[in-house]
Amino acid sequence: MTPFLTIHQASASYPVYVGRDLLARVGSLVRARGRVFVITSEALRERFGEPVAASFSPVANIITISESEANKTMATAEAIVTQLLERGAKRDSCAVVVGGGMIGDTAGFAASIFLRGIDLIHVPTTLLAQVDSSIGGKLAVNHRMGKNLIGSFYPPRAVVADTSVLDSLSPREKLSGMYEALKGGIIGDPGLFELFETGRFEVDEIVRRAIHVKAAIVSADEKESDLRRLLNYGHTIAHGIEVAMHYAGITHGEAVAWGMIGANAIAVRRGLLPAAEAARIEKTILAYEPSELPTLDAAKILAATEHDKKNTGTSRVMVFPRRVGECVVVSDVTEEEIAYGIAAILSSYPLDR
């Protein structure tokens, strides 16, 4: 099978396979050098983990972890490392990570630090993971003071995205990924955004177009020094919301949806984004009905943004759109502006919801 595309980053190049019914073909698509360890969640083991493990010869070992954002921690990564050691993994072993963003980030991070790094294959099983977290080689776990504050840049050997697994996602899981894909349209593909705007699309098409957007960016900037920061559009306030909600009651994609609306409010105030364009984006976001936010303490959300990993020195860095398909990185955002963006979300700006 020919890869959908190959990502060329400074430290490595790797293929991305996209198609239906690929789980049973992972082993033939990406041949491992040594012993293979499939790392997945307890809930996904039978449906996805075992078919992937069986695709290797000999059949891969399976390691399971609990899947929840609360378990995206150093403790979970250490537990994976311990299991790899106990099961005899070596430097030539391969970790095949099967699951959504939390599994991919946590298990991938464990693979990146185990014996200073072993081969890693991503098999993303959620829409969010297929269009975003599995692409680009960023891995991280959370800290109590913020999201994704402990991590590494570690490119995989390959990504295998089986779009048929998306058929089994709950509407809310699918929605979470939709917002990350929609984000890709706003930062770099007006046509992709228009698909969401009209509501006429196939999910496979969304996956392919969103991967193209992210692949182009991470190929040009592997370690988030410049262009790659565009991918964080909506994430500054989103991460603050997730921290304030203790990573419960909202999906990452839904938090990003609200974060994009907050960022747009700041962009309009700065004169970067026309109000009509902001309203167009917000209308499209809200058409997919993200979960409503509970009553939140704006000060807690703001405090969490202080630890955003994009910040440098005393500067706060955010991404703002100028129009659909074009965003800019701004490095002199003030605390007051971020507070304004948070208030905009909590006070129903700019449309009457």
C-alpha positions in Angstrom: 0.0 0.0 0.0 1.3 3.4 -0.9 1.4 6.0 1.9 -1.2 8.8 1.8 1.7 11.1 2.3 5.2 11.2 3.8 6.1 13.8 6.4 9.6 15.2 6.2 10.8 16.7 9.4 14.3 17.8 10.3 15.0 14.8 12.5 13.1 12.1 10.5 10.7 11.3 7.7 7.8 8.9 8.1 4.8 7.7 6.2 1.2 8.3 7.0 -1.2 5.6 5.8 -4.9 6.5 5.6 -7.6 4.1 4.5 -10.3 1.7 5.7 -9.8 -1.7 7.3 -6.1 -1.2 8.0 -5.9 -2.6 11.6 -5.1 -6.1 10.4 -2.5 -4.7 8.0 -0.4 -2.7 10.4 2.3 -5.4 10.8 2.7 -5.7 7.0 2.7 -1.9 6.4 5.4 -1.2 9.0 7.8 -4.1 9.7 9.3 -4.1 13.1 13.0 -4.8 13.8 12.6 -6.5 17.2 9.8 -7.5 19.6 6.6 -5.5 19.3 4.5 -4.2 22.2 1.0 -2.9 21.5 0.0 -0.3 24.0 -3.7 0.5 24.2 -6.5 1.0 26.7 -8.4 -1.7 28.6 -11.6 -0.6 26.7 -10.0 -0.8 23.3 -8.0 -4.0 23.7 -10.5 -6.4 22.2 -11.8 -4.3 19.3 -8.6 -2.6 18.2 -5.6 -3.7 20.2 -5.8 -7.5 19.5 -6.3 -7.2 15.7 -3.2 -4.9 15.5 -1.2 -7.3 17.7 -2.2 -10.2 15.5 -1.0 -8.4 12.4 2.6 -9.0 13.6 4.6 -12.2 13.5 5.1 -13.3 16.2 2.0 -11.8 17.7 2.8 -8.7 19.7 2.6 -8.3 23.5 -0.3 -6.1 24.7 0.0 -3.6 27.5 -3.1 -1.8 28.7 -3.6 1.4 30.6 -6.7 3.2 31.8 -8.0 5.8 29.4 -8.9 9.2 30.9 -7.3 12.6 30.9 -6.8 12.2 34.6 -4.4 9.4 33.8 -2.3 11.4 31.4 0.5 11.7 33.9 4.1 10.8 34.6 2.9 8.0 36.8 1.1 6.3 33.9 4.1 6.8 31.7 6.3 5.3 34.4 4.0 2.3 34.7 4.3 1.7 31.0 8.1 1.8 31.2 7.9 -0.7 34.1 5.8 -3.1 32.0 8.2 -2.8 29.1 11.1 -3.6 31.4 9.3 -6.5 33.0 8.4 -8.0 29.6 11.9 -7.8 28.3 11.7 -4.9 25.9 15.1 -3.8 24.4 16.5 -1.0 22.3 15.3 -2.7 19.1 11.8 -3.2 20.4 8.8 -1.3 18.9 5.9 0.3 20.6 2.7 0.4 18.6 0.3 2.8 20.3 -3.4 2.1 19.6 -5.9 4.6 20.8 -7.0 8.2 21.0 -5.0 11.3 21.9 -4.6 10.5 25.6 -3.2 7.0 24.8 -1.1 8.3 21.9 0.4 11.1 24.0 1.1 9.1 27.2 2.2 5.8 25.6 4.2 7.6 22.9 5.9 9.7 25.6 6.8 6.5 27.5 8.3 5.1 24.3 10.3 8.2 23.7 12.0 8.0 27.1 12.3 4.2 27.4 16.0 3.4 26.9 16.3 6.9 25.4 13.7 6.0 22.8 12.4 3.0 20.9 10.6 2.7 17.6 7.1 4.1 17.7 4.1 3.5 15.5 0.9 5.5 16.0 -2.5 3.8 15.2 -4.9 6.5 16.1 -8.5 5.4 16.7 -10.3 8.7 17.2 -11.0 11.5 14.8 -9.1 13.9 16.9 -6.0 11.7 17.1 -6.1 11.0 13.3 -6.3 14.6 12.3 -4.1 16.1 15.0 -2.3 14.4 17.9 -0.7 11.5 16.0 0.8 13.8 13.4 4.0 15.8 14.1 5.9 13.9 16.8 4.7 15.9 19.8 4.2 13.8 23.0 3.3 14.9 26.5 1.7 14.3 29.8 -0.1 16.7 32.1 1.1 18.4 35.3 -1.2 19.5 38.0 -0.3 23.1 37.0 -1.2 22.7 33.4 -1.8 20.6 30.3 1.0 19.0 28.3 3.8 20.6 30.3 6.0 17.5 30.4 6.9 16.1 27.0 9.2 15.5 24.1 9.5 15.9 20.3 9.8 12.4 19.0 8.8 11.5 15.5 7.1 8.0 14.9 8.3 5.5 12.4 4.8 5.6 10.9 1.2 6.6 11.4 -1.6 4.2 10.3 -5.0 5.9 10.4 -7.8 3.4 9.8 -10.8 5.5 9.1 -13.3 2.6 9.4 -12.8 2.7 13.2 -14.4 6.1 13.3 -17.7 4.5 12.4 -17.9 3.2 16.0 -17.3 6.6 17.7 -20.0 8.1 19.8 -21.3 11.4 18.4 -19.5 13.4 21.1 -16.1 11.6 20.4 -16.5 12.4 16.7 -17.4 16.0 17.6 -14.2 16.4 19.6 -12.2 15.6 16.5 -14.4 17.7 14.2 -13.3 20.9 16.1 -9.6 20.1 15.6 -10.2 19.5 11.9 -12.2 22.7 11.7 -9.3 24.5 13.3 -7.1 23.2 10.5 -9.4 24.9 8.0 -9.2 28.2 9.8 -5.4 28.2 10.0 -4.7 26.9 6.5 -7.4 25.5 4.3 -10.5 27.7 3.5 -12.0 24.9 1.5 -11.9 22.6 4.5 -13.6 25.2 6.6 -16.3 25.6 4.0 -17.0 21.9 4.2 -17.9 22.4 7.8 -19.7 25.6 7.1 -22.0 23.8 4.6 -22.2 20.6 6.5 -21.7 18.6 3.3 -18.7 16.3 3.7 -17.5 12.7 4.2 -15.5 12.1 7.4 -12.7 10.4 5.3 -12.3 13.6 3.3 -12.1 15.7 6.5 -9.3 13.4 7.8 -7.3 13.6 4.7 -7.6 17.4 4.3 -6.8 18.1 8.0 -3.8 15.8 7.9 -2.5 17.8 4.8 -2.8 21.0 6.8 -0.9 19.7 9.8 1.7 17.8 7.7 2.6 21.0 5.8 3.1 22.9 9.0 5.1 20.3 11.0 7.3 19.6 8.0 8.3 23.3 7.9 8.7 23.7 11.7 9.3 20.5 13.7 9.9 22.0 17.2 7.3 24.8 17.4 9.8 27.7 17.1 7.7 29.6 14.5 5.1 28.3 12.0 4.0 25.3 14.1 2.7 27.6 16.8 -0.3 28.2 14.4 -1.6 24.8 15.4 -2.2 26.2 18.9 -5.0 28.4 17.7 -7.7 28.2 20.3 -5.6 26.2 22.7 -4.4 28.8 25.2 -7.8 29.4 26.7 -8.9 25.8 26.0 -6.2 24.5 28.2 -7.2 26.9 30.9 -10.7 25.7 30.7 -9.6 22.1 30.9 -7.5 22.8 34.0 -10.4 24.8 35.6 -12.7 21.8 35.0 -10.1 19.3 36.2 -10.1 17.6 32.8 -13.6 16.4 33.3 -17.0 17.2 31.8 -15.6 18.5 28.5 -13.7 16.9 25.6 -10.4 18.5 24.4 -12.0 19.4 21.1 -14.9 21.1 22.8 -12.5 23.1 24.9 -10.7 24.1 21.7 -14.0 25.2 20.2 -14.6 27.6 23.1 -11.0 28.6 23.0 -11.2 29.6 19.3 -14.2 31.8 20.1 -12.3 33.5 22.9 -9.2 34.0 20.7 -11.4 35.5 18.0 -12.9 38.0 20.5 -9.4 39.3 21.3 -8.5 39.4 17.6 -11.6 41.5 16.8 -10.7 43.9 19.7 -7.1 44.2 18.3 -8.4 45.0 14.8 -6.9 41.8 13.4 -10.1 40.1 12.5 -13.2 41.7 11.0 -16.2 41.2 13.3 -18.2 39.7 10.4 -15.5 37.0 9.9 -15.5 36.3 13.6 -19.3 35.9 13.5 -18.9 33.5 10.5 -16.4 31.3 12.4 -18.5 31.3 15.6 -21.7 30.4 13.8 -20.0 27.4 12.2 -18.4 26.3 15.5 -21.7 26.6 17.4 -23.6 24.8 14.6 -21.9 21.6 15.8 -23.2 22.2 19.4 -20.2 21.9 21.7 -21.1 21.1 25.3 -22.1 24.2 27.2 -19.6 25.3 29.8 -20.7 25.2 33.5 -20.3 28.2 35.8 -16.5 28.6 35.9 -14.2 30.9 37.8 -12.6 33.1 35.1 -9.7 33.8 37.4 -8.8 30.1 37.5 -8.9 29.8 33.8 -6.7 32.9 33.5 -4.2 31.5 36.1 -3.9 28.3 34.2 -3.0 30.2 31.0 0.1 31.6 32.7 1.7 28.1 32.4 0.9 27.8 28.7 4.0 26.1 27.1 3.9 28.6 24.3 4.8 31.5 26.6 8.3 32.9 26.5 9.8 34.9 29.3 7.2 37.4 30.4 5.4 37.4 27.0 2.1 35.6 26.4 1.8 34.0 22.9 -1.5 33.4 21.2 -2.7 32.7 17.7 -5.3 34.9 16.0 -7.0 34.6 12.7 -7.1 37.5 10.2 -9.5 35.6 8.0 -10.5 32.0 7.4 -7.4 30.3 6.1 -4.9 32.8 7.5 -3.7 33.1 11.2 -0.9 35.0 12.8 1.2 34.3 16.0 1.2 37.3 18.4 3.8 37.3 21.1 2.8 40.4 23.2 -0.6 39.4 24.4 -1.4 40.9 27.8 -3.1 39.2 30.7 -5.9 41.7 30.4 -6.6 40.6 26.8 -6.7 37.0 27.8 -9.1 37.9 30.6 -11.2 39.7 27.9 -11.3 36.6 25.7 -12.3 34.4 28.7 -15.1 36.8 29.6 -16.2 36.8 26.0 -16.8 33.1 26.2 -18.5 33.2 29.5 -20.7 36.2 28.6 -22.0 34.9 25.3 -19.9 37.1 22.9 -20.6 37.9 20.1 -23.8 36.0 19.2 -26.9 35.5 21.3 -26.7 31.9 22.2 
